[in-house]
Every structure is written in structure tokens, then in C-alpha cells.
Amino acid sequence: MQTQSSLSTGIMPDEMSRPLIRGRGGGGGSRHLEASVSEPGAPVIGILGTGDFSRSLARRLVASGYQVVVGSRIPKRSVALFPEEAEVTSQMEAANQADLVFVAVFPEHYSTLVELKPALAGKTLVDVSNGLQINREGPSIAEQLADLFPESFVVKGFNTISAWALQVGPRDGSRQVFLCSDSQKAKSSVMQLCHRMGFIPIDMGLLSSAVEIENLPLYLFPSWRIPVLCTLSLFIFFYLYNFLHDVLQPFVTAGKSSFYKMPIETVNVTLPSVALVMLALVYLPGLCAAFLQLWWGTKYKRFPNWLDQWLTRRKQFGLCSFLCAVLHAIYSLCLPMRKSAHYKLIDVVFKQVKDGKEVSWDDDAVWRMELYLSAGIMALGLLSLLAVTSLPSVANTINWREFSFIQSTLGYCALSMATVHTLLFGWDRAFDPARYHFYLPPTFVLVLILPLMVLLGRLALFVPCVASRLRQIRRGWEKSRHIRFILPDDDCRNGLEDVSNV
């Protein structure tokens, strides 16, 4: 029977095939606990199963001062894989000795443990298993285990902790352990064990919450799906637009081949477009929420579901914007390295020498480029600050006012600098008819629409009367100071509406 390994995808097979404790004897089936370094009075912890997760769990429990007994179908085969301080014996003997038992076998093999029911009666069973796919209907694996062992107390937990995190310790992995059980006493004992192992237990309530806990390891970036799709969609749109505008149009109208621009130049024009639009999408939902509260005259009305989800994903939108901005900076630094750039430079110099022209100094072009680069550097620096402070480890070191100032005030500064960066790139090009290929405006004209709308909306909220009313609403003021309710049917004024002043 194979054993359950919770989230052990980060473990290399060759690493887990080696014994956790080197230099031990390979003989013997059952070793006793005389050599244990456990503290006096510590409960005996049993583990049913000898897989990767079981071995890592045994090592962590021994290091935490617990007596550990491991139940295996073939103890002699597994004895060399566990620490010296852990006893490897039969499943029945482990169930009899243990005060608390970790069930670390695959769910499909739970039925083979039914013969241990008398030995496990009245004891706490910790189910660490995970399913193969998301379970939306139930019952959970933990509830099925509880049905098999009705006289035991089942606790769901440790399924979101990987075997690797158990091996190297909680400092290098997630420290949160989600727990749920119908027995508060059993859950408290497992919470105490979590604290002693260095993890942070999170109480999720009754065993009915096990479905949610078991689904957690199976989700693949659920909060990133929409931001990533939005980023990819914008990238495809702007890339095709730039290709049509800068590559296809010269080829169709003048027969000039500019397809060499596709890998570098076209991508480098697309990335800042996506970055600026995504950054605007970070602050647009906050403006929508503010104007809705002003329209409703209250903060006690729920936002639409689409806006609520948008608000909760602003961090992901911002990080996608930061990624595109960084890639844009790297691509820009690589532009002079291209062979095509060398040929263009040589061609310009050759034409000037041939025509007898002197290299002239263009003040407008020089100032535009200096200001354009300065604004871009400032925008990227502010975006870097926003990205760093969004990390939990950094956010926990600052208070809420500091976090709000960085993410809101400095965030709008970053959006403003990025918008100025784009405006300086456009300079007077937006008024040049030759830039409108196929009667389509240049890319930067399209990109500026949403950021300018967001900045104008933010300025509208700074108007004193608007800002004062919004501040009142967010402190509990409501447009209507009356509560209307319908009296119960059995009242003497059946069905009449009553009005009470707040």
C-alpha cells in the first residue's frame, strides 16, 4: 500500500529515496523508544504509512520532542528510512501505542485500516490526505474517514504542508496549518502539536469545512486567472495593432520590408502599452466604488459582484503591470545592440557625408528625450516600490496608514509619471497626419485614454464638496435617515409600513 504525500511536488525523487538520518543500521523490524529524545509526559504520536510525507513528518515530530511510532505493513523494509528515535512497527501495534494518530495513506486505501477500528477507538485521527481533483459537492475525504471510524475523533489538517516544508522546517515553507473537526478537544490537541512543531494553526470550524481545506492545494493561482488573461489579451491586441500600424502598412503601401521589427521593436512598443493600461486598471475600480457610494448615498450597499472581484485582484493587476514595465526597460536597453540599429546609424552618417551636411543639434528632440527618459525612470522606480510593499513580508513591517499612502498616493504618482512618459513620447507626433497609418491613430493615443480618465476621475474626487460628502459616507452617513420596514403578518396592523427615525 502506498502512502499519502501531501503536496510533495517540490521534492526531488532522489532526495526522498535517501534515508532522512544517515549512518543507521539497516536490520531489525521493530525498535523501541528507549533511545528517544522526547520530553517526559509527551504524548505518543502514531503515523500510519511510510511514504515521503510520513518520513518527513516523523523527522519533524522527533525534532519537536515527541515520541513517534510508525505503523507499516512491512516494518523491516521501511525501518532504515526513519530516524533512529522513531519506532517502526506494525500498524496494529502503532495504533495501540499512539495517543494521536496521523493517517498518511491514500484515501483509496482507507478501507484496509478498518481492522484497526478497536485500537483507534476514542483516539484523535489526523487526516493529511488530498484528492486528485477539486471537490465541489462533497463529502470530503475527512468525512469519509469519520464514517469509517465513528468512535474516533477526526481532524483535517496538514494537507497544505508539503513534505519538503516538514523536512527543512517551517521557516522555509508556509507556516499556516488549516484545521477543522467536530471535536473541539481533538482540534485543540492538534493545535498544540502545531505550535510545538513551529507552525501556525488556523481554526476553520467544523469537519464540514474539510471540503474547502482539501481544495486549497488543488487551486492553481485562482486570483491570478483574470489579471493574467487580461494582460495576455491586451498584449495580443496591442501587438497586432502595432504590427498592422508599423510593419504591415509600409509593406503594403510602399513595399518596404520592416518585418525585422517584430521580435524587438514591436514587442518593446507593446509592453509599455500593456503596462500603462494595466496600471490604470488597478485604480479604476476604486474610483468606480467611490462614485457608486456617492450615487447611492451610503456605504452599506454591496458592490456588484464584478466590481467586488475586481477590487480584490488589484494587487495582481499591479504586479502584471510591473512585470511589463520591467521587460520594457530591459528591451529598451537592448535596442542599441541590434544589428539593424548599427546599419541605421551608418546609413545616416553616410548620407550626411555624401550630401555635405553637418550634424545639427535639435533642441526639441534633445529635451524631449531627456524628459521622456527621466519620467520613465521615475515611473519604474515608483512601480518597484509598490511591488515591494505588496509582498506580505514587507507589508507586515508597516502600519495601515503607511501602506495606504504607498499604494494609493504613490501609486497615483506612478500612474501620473507613466502617463507623462507616454505624453512625452508622443510630443507633437499625435498631430502629424503621416502617423495615422490606415487612418488609425498611433498606439500611444489609444493607450492614453484610460489613464487620463482615471486621473481626471481622481481629480474630481479632490473637489472639496465631493471629498467632504464621500468622507461623511465612509464614516457612516446615509442619504436617507429613515428605516422602512414591514410589520409581521400577525400584528394588529397587518401589512402596514412603519417608519422610524434613525
N, C-alpha and C positions, 0 to 999 in steps of 0.2 A: 504494500500500500504506500503510495506516495504521500508526502506531507505537504501541507499548505504553506506557500511563501507569499506573504503579503507585500505586494508592490516591490518585488526584488529585481526589478528591471535594471537597476543601477549596479548590479553585482556581476562581475565577470565570472563566467563558469569556472575558469581555472582557479580563481581566488577562493570560491566557495567549495571547491573539491579538496582543498587542503585543510588539515586539521586546524581548528582555531587555536589550540595550545600545542606548541611543538615539544618534541623531546619526551613523549609519554610512551608508556608501554602499549603494545597492541593486543595483549592477551586478556583473558578474563571476560566474563559476561556481566556480572553484577558487582559493582563496587559500592561500598557502604560510605556513610557520611562521616567517618571518624576524621578524615583529612580535610573536612570542610572548614572554611574560614568564616562561616556565618556567625552572626551575633547570637548570644543565648536568648531563647524565647522567641526567635524569629519564626514565622510560620513556614512550613514546608511547602514549596511551590512545585507542583507537578506539571509536566509538559507531555502531552500525548502527541507523538510524531517526532521524526528525526531528520526533517528536511532543513533547508537553508535557514528559514525563519526560526525553527526550533533551536538550531545550534547558536544563532546569534542571540536569541532570547535567553538561552541558558547562560551564555557568557555574561550578558548584562546583569542578569539576576545574581549570579555568583559575585560579580564585582560590586553589587549593591548590598552584599551581606546576607543573602537568602540561602537557605538550604534548598537544593534543587534535585529533583528526582525525575528522570526522563523515562517515559514508557515507550518501548519499541517492540515490534513483533519479533525481531531477531536482534537481541541485545549485543551479541558477540560481533556482529557486523558493524554496529554503529558506535561501539564503545570508544574507538580511537578518535572520533570526531568531536567529542565533547570535552570540556575542561575536566581536569583531574578531580576538582571538588564536587562535580555533579555525578550522581549515581545513575547509571544506565541499567535499566532492568525491564521486566515485562510490563505490559500495560496494566494488568490486574494489580501487580504489586505497587506500581506507581500510583494507581488510583486509590489504593488502600492507605498508602503512606501520606499522601498530599492533603493539605488543608484547603488549598486553592489550586485549580487545575486549568491550564491553558490547553484548549482543544485546537491543535495546529495541524489538522488533517483536512484534506479536500472535502467539501460538502458532500460529494457523491459517495464518500466512504463513511459517512456518519453512522449508517446502519450497522456497520461492523463493530461499533462500540456499544451496541445495546447490551451485550453481556456484562458490561461494566456498570450497569444501572444500579445494582445494590451497593457497590463500592462507592459510587458517586452521589448517593442519596444524601441530601442535606448539605452538599458542598457547593461552592461557587465555581461555575464553569465560565471561562472567558473565551468567547468565540472570536478568533482573529481572521476568519476567512473572508475572501472576496469572491464575488460572482464573475462570470465571464462576460456579461452584458448588463446594461442598465435595467434595473427592475423598477417599473413604474406602477405595478399593480399589487405586488406582494403575493404571498407572505415573504418575509425576509428569511435569510439563512439562519439567523439567530432565533427567530420564532420557530422555525422547523426543528432546530436543536432543542428548544424548550419543550416542544411537543414530544420529542423522543425521550427527554429526561424531565418528566413533570415534577419529580421530587427534588430536583436540583435548582439552583438559582443561576440563571444565565445572564451574563453581562456581555454586551457587544463592545469591543474596543480593540485597539492596537492594529486595526486593519489598514489604517492610513500611514503607519510607520513601516518603513522598509527594513529589510534585514540588514542592509548596509548601515542605516542610521543606528540600529541597535548595536552593531559591531563597533563603530567608531565613536559612539556616544551621541547624546542629544545636541552637543554643541555644533555638530556638523550637519545636522538634519533638522527637520521640522520637530518642534518640541511639543506640539499640541497633540493630545490623545483624546479623541471623542468617545464618550462612554454613554451607554443607556442601559437601563434594566428596570424590571418591575419590582425588584427588591432594593430598597434604599440601603439596607445594611450591606448587602453584597457589593453594591456600587461604591459605597464608602470604603470598603476594604481594598477594592481595586484602585480607587483614587489615591489612597495612602501608599499603595505599592508604586503608582506612577510617580508620586512626589519623591519617593526614595530612590527611584531609578533616574531621576533628573528630568522627567517630563512634566508637562502641564496638563492636567486632566480638564476636560471640558464636558460638563454635565449636559446631556442632550435630552434628558427626561426618561420616559418610559421605553420599554422594549419596542414599542410600535415605531419609534424613531430609527430603528436599526436599518430600515429600507433606505433612508436618507444617508446614513453613515456608510452603508455598503456601496452606495452610488458615487460617493465622493471620489474614490480613486479612479473611477472609470470615465470621469469627465475629462475632456481634452480642451483646455482653455475656453470654458463656456463664456466668460465675459469678454474674450478677445475675438469672438467669431465675427460680430458685426463690425468692429473697428478695422479688422484685417480685410474683410470683404470690401468695406468702403475704401480703404487705401488701395487695394488692388484694382477696384473699379475706376477710381479716379486716375490711377496710373495708366491704365489701358486707354481711357478716354483721352487724356492729355497727350499721351504718346502718339496715338493715331492722329490727333488733331495737329500736333507738331510735324508729324511725318507728312501729312497732307499739305501743310502750310509751307514747310521749308525744304522738303525733299521732292515730293511728287509734283508740286506746281512748277518749279524751274524745269523739271524734266519734260513735262507736258507742253509748256508754253515755249521754251527756248531750247529744248533738247540737251540741257545741261545736267550732267550726272552728278548728283550730290548724295548718293547712297552711302558714301563713306561716313556720313554724319550719324547714321543710325546707331552704332554701338556707343558713341561717346556724347556727341553734341546734342542729339535728340533726347537722350536719357538725361543729360545734365540740365536741359530746359524743362523736362517733365518733372524731375524730382522737387525743385523748389515750388513748382505749381501745386503739387500734391501736399507738400509740407505746409504751405500757407493756408490752403483751403481746410486741411485737417486741423490746423491750429484755430482757425475761425470756428470750426465745428465744436471745439472744446468749450467756447464761451457763448455760443449761440443758445444752447438750451437754458442756461442761467438767465439770459435775457427774456426768453420765452416764458419762463416760470415767473419772473418779476412782473412782466406785463399782464400775465394771467391773474396774478394776485391783485394787481391794480384794477383789472376789469371786474373781477368778482367782488372785490372789496373785503376779502377775508383770506386768511391763511389756512383755514380749517376745511378746505375743499380739496380733495385729492386731485393730483395732476392726472392727465390722461396716461394710459399705460405706456404709450410710445415715448412720451416725454420723461416719464419716470425711469425707464430703462436707459434712455439717452443720458440722463443726469448721472446715473450710476456707472457709466462707461467713459466718463470724460478723461479719466486717467489714462485709459488705454488709447483713446484718440490722441492725447498729448504725446505719449511715447512713440506712437507711429509717426507723428509729425516730426518729432526729434530725430528719429531714425532717417527719415527722408532728408532732413536738413543736414545731418552729418554726412550722408552719402553725397549730397550736392557739394559740400565743401571739399570732400576728397576728389570728386570728379573735376571740380574747378582747378584744384592744384595740379591735376594730371594733364590739363589741356595743353600747356606748352610742350609737353613731352611727345606729343603726337607727330608723326612724320608729316602729316598734312599741314600742321602749323609751321613746320620748318620750310616746306615748299612755298607756303603763302608769304612768309617773311622774305624769302629770297626773291620771290616774284615781285613783291612791292619795291624792294631795293633796286632790282634790275630795271624796272620801269622808270623809276625816278632818275637813275643814272642815264638811261637811254634818252629820256626826254629832257635831260639837263635841269631837272627840278631839284630844288633844295628841300630838305626835310623841314617842314614848318611846324611850329608849336601851336597847338589848338587848345586855347584856354578852356573853352567849354567842355571839350572831351576830357581834358585832364581833371577838371573839377568834378565832372560827373562821375568819373571812375573812382576818384578818391572818396567822395561822399558815398558812392554805391558800395564800395568795399567796407568802409567804416560802419555803415548801417548794418550790413550783413554780418560783420563780426560781432557787433553788439547784440543783434538778434540771436545769433547762435550761442553766445555766452549766456544770455538770459534763459534761453531754452535749456541749456545744460544745467543751470541752477534749478529750474523747475523739475527736470528729470531726476536730479539727485535727491531733491527733497521729497519726491514721491515715493522713494524707497522706504519701507517700513522702519528699517534700522535707523535711518536719518530722521524720519518724521517723528519717531518716539523721543528724540532728544530736544524737540522744540515744542512750545505750547501752541494752543489752537490759534491765538491771535497772530503769532509769528508765521504759522503755516498758512493761514488765510491771507496774510499780507504777501507772502511769496507767491502763492498760487493764483491769487486774484490780481493784486495791484501790479506786481512784477510780471505776471502773465499778460496783462493788457499792455504793459510796456513792451514785452517781447512781440506781441501782435502788432503794435504800432511800428516798432523798428523794422519788422519784416515787411510791413506794408510800405514804409518809406523806402526800404531796399528795392522793392519792386517798382515803385514810382520813379526812383532814380534810374533804374534800368530802362524804363520806358522813355523818360525825359521828354523829348519832343517827337518821339517816334510814333506816338499814337495819332498824331496829326498829319502824318505822311501817307498820302494815298497809295504810294507804292508798297507800303507794308500790308495792305489789305489784299492778300492773295486769294483768288477765287471769291472776292467780295467778303472774305472772312476776316474779322479783326485779329490783331496779334494775340498771342496766348496771354500775355500779361494783362491785357484789357479784360479778358474773361475772369482771370484769377482775382483781380482786384474787387470784383463786385461784392462777394460775400464778406471779405474782411472789412471793407468800408461800411457795409450795412451794420456789421457788429459794432464797429467803433462809433458810428452815429447813434446806434441804439444805446450804447453805454453813455454817451454824452447826454442823451435825452433823460437818462435816469439821474444825472447830476443836476438837472434843473431843480431849484430849491423846493418848489411846491410839490413836484413829483417825488423827490427824495424824501421829503418830510412825510408824505402820505404813505409811501412804501415802508418807511421806518415804523410808523404807527401800526400798520397792518401786521408787520412781523413781530410786534410786541403785543399782539392780541386784539387790536382794534378791529371792529367789523362795521361794514356799511349799514347793515340793518341791526338795530339794537333790540329787536323783538324776537322771541322764540315762539313759533306757532306749532301747536300740537293738537292732536285729535283725542278727545276723551274716550275711555273704554266704552264698549258697547253696552255693558250692564249699568253704566252710570245713568242717573236720572236725566241728564242732558245728552241722551244718546246721539252720538254722531256730530255733536256741535263742536265748533272750533273755538279754542280758548287762546288768548294772547296774554303772555306775561312779559313784563319789562325785565330786562337784564339788570 
